Amino acid sequence: MPAIVALVKHVPDTWSTKSLEEDHTLDRTSVDNVIDEVNEYSVEQALRIKEANPDFRVVAVTMGPAGADEALRKALAMGADDAVHVLDDALSGADALSTAWTLNAAINTIEDVQIITLGNYSSDASTGLLAGLLAEYRQLPAMTELKSLSLEGGVLRGVREDAHGHWELEAALPAIVTFTDKADKPRFPNFKGLMAAKKAEITTLDVASLGIDAVAPTTTVTAAAQRPARTAGEVITEPNPQEAAKQIADFLAAKNLI
């Protein structure tokens, strides 16, 4: 049975006050952690592909410490069929490269993977690198930052929306797809789904069972500083209406907003 792998991540709640540990890694223990919101959108798109193509199954996959299985259970409650949790203390502090290498190995444990879905970037690290790295490791096309996706005749077709307009993309299976929060809103799990997810067995793997060694982070954060307070925006004081309008238009054009 062909599989859609839905990558999800357990992250500090967007509304939590974030802080760093002494080694400059994100403090994940003193805040509430939830499934990354953008992953709910990517899981939703995976489920819609499955609903339109019932021969597919959806497998949610995450890498993270104990407790990260909560993100998997949210995906299961939404409708995913199975879940895989890569859990190993040796992966603590993993960066984008080591995360991609490990997740690639985890994906290799799943048979007949045809589609890999994920968010365009995580809310904790915001690198947006994972799809490109997986595409390189697996030598697959990656359609990124989509708002919608369909599958017809073994070809994925998606729409990307950005400041320049709408772009229609397509790729033959297998492929990697990332979504933004402009995609259709994710469904709310019903009571039956929540109860089933609570009792579901989740496959747990460590690096030894993946047949790889933990890859040490290739990047190191040596310093960090608080983001400066937000300042007032640019104020246009031109008294001439025509000239003021021109300055506003030039400002918007420079930001690709018109």
N, C-alpha and C positions, 0 to 999 in steps of 0.2 A: 504494500500500500504506500503510495507516495506521501511524503511528509512535508509539512510546513513547519519550520523551526521558528518559534517566536521568542526572540531574545528579550529578556526583561531584567530590570535592575532594581534592587532595594536601596533606596536613597533617603537621606534626611528630608523630612517634610519641608515643602517650599516655604512654609510659614514659620519654621523653626529658626531660632537664632544660631547660625553656624559658627563654629570655631575650629581651630586647628590644634592638633596634638604638638608636643615638643619637637617631633620629627617632621612637622609641617604636613602630615597627613590629616585628613578630615576626621574630626571627632564624630563618631557614629554611635557612641554609647550613651551620651547624655541628652539625646534628642529623640523625638519620635521618628521612626522610619516607615516608609510606605513604598509601594510600587511607584516607580517614576511615572508621572502623569502621562508623558508622551508615549510610554509603553502601552498604556491602555488603548491609545489610538492605534498603535501598530498591531496589538493583539486583535482589536476589533476588525481590522482589515484582513488579518489572517483568517479569522472566523468567517468573514463574508466570502472569502475565496472558497473555503471549505463548504459552506452552505450552497454555493453555486456549483461546486464540484464535489459531491458526496464521497467520492473515492479517496479523497485526501483525509489526512488526520493532522491535527495541530499538536505539536510538542513544545511546551514552554521550557526554556533553558535559562539558568542564571548561574553566575559565579559570585560567591560572596561568603561572608561568615555565617555562623549559626544565627538563625533569625531571618536570613534572606529568603528562606522558603516561604515566608509570608507573601512575597511578590508572586511566587509560583502558585500559591493557593488562590490568589486573586485571579490569575489567568485561568486556573482550573474552574473557578466559580463562574467565570464568564463563558466557559465552554471548551477550553482546551482539553484534549484527550489524555495527555500524559505530561509529566514534568521531570526535569533533570536538574539536580543541584550539584555544582562543582564546589566542594567544601574541603579546604586544606589550609592549615595555618601557614604553610610555606608560601601561599599566594598573597599574604598580607602585604599591603603597600604596592600591589601590582600596578604598573602603568599601562598605557594603551597597547603597547607592543606585546607585553607579557599576557595581558588580558586576551587580546585577539588570538595569540598562539594557543592559549589554554582552551578558549571557547571553540576554536577550530578543531582541536582534538576531541572535545566533547561532542561536537556536531558529527564527527566521524563515527561515533558509536551508534548513531541513529540511521536506520536503513532508508535508502531511496529519498534523500533530502532533495527536494526540487525548488523550494522557496525558503529564503531566510528573511524574516521581517524584524525590524527594530526601529527605535526612534531615531530622529536625525542627530540628536546629541543628548547626553544625560544631563540632568539638572545639577548634578554635583560637580562633575569635572568639565563638562561643556567643551570637550575636545572635538567631537564630531568625527573622530578618526576611525572608529571601529569598522564601519562598512567598507571603507577603502582598504583597510588592512586585511579583512576577511576576503575581499574580492581578489587581492593579490595572492594570499595564501592558497585560495581555492581555484584561482584562475577563472573567475566567474564575472559576468557583467554586473554592475551595481547601478540601480536606478535610485537616485537619492532625492530627499525632500519632496516626496509626493503628497498629494491631497486625496488621491483616489487611485484605485487599481482594479483591473479586471483580467481574467484569464480566458483566452479563446484559442482553441487549436494548438495548445502548447506554447503560446506566445503571451507574455504579460504586456499589458498596455496601461500606462499610468499618466497622470497629469501632475505637473509641477507648477506651482504658482509662486512667483517672486515679484520683485519690484518692477521688473521689465515686462511682465505679462504671464501668459499661460503657455506651457510647453508640453507637447504630447511626446511621450517616450515609449519605447517598446524594446523588449528583449526576449529571446528564446529561453526556455527553461534549460537548465537550472539557473537561478538568478538570486541576487540579493536586493532587497528593497527597504528604503527607510521612509518614514512618514513624519510629517509635522502635525501640530495641533490644529491645522486647517482641515484635516481629514474629518470624516463624519464622526460625530460624538460616540464614544464607546457606550455599550449597553450597561445597564445596571444588573448585576447578578441577582437571580431570584432566590427565594429561600431554599428551594431544592438544590440549586447549584452551590450555594454557600455550605449547606450541610454535607453534600457530596465532597466538596473540596476539603472540608475540615477533616474528613476521614480518609482521604485519598493517600495512597502510598506514593512517595516521591523517591525516585532513584537518586541515590547520593554517590558521587564519584570523587576520588582524590586523584592527585597527579600520578600516583603509582598505577592505579587502575586504568588511567588514560594512556599509559605507556610512554609518558614523557617526564622530563625533569622540570621542576619549577624554574621559570626564566626570571632571573633577577631583573628588577626595573632598570631600564636603559636611561631613564631620566631621573634627576634628583632635584628637589626643591631646596634651595639653600637659604632662602629668605622669603618673608611674607610681610605684608603691611595691610592695614585696614584700608578699605576703599574710601577715598575722600568724600566728604559730604557733597550732596548734589547741589550744584550751583544754578543760578537763574539762567534761562536760555538767552539766546541772542535777541536783543531788543532793537527793532527798527524804529528810528525816530524821525525818519525823513518826512518833512511836512508836505511835500508834493505828492499827491495821491498816485499819479502815474509812475513816479520814480519809486515810491514805496511798494507799489504792486510789482514792479519789475524786480526789486530786491527780494521780495517774497518768492516770486516765481523762480528766480535764480537759486535761492536757497533750497527750495523744494526739488528743483531739477538736479542740484548737486547731490542730494540724498536719494536720487532715483525715485522720488515720490510722484513725479508727474512726467 
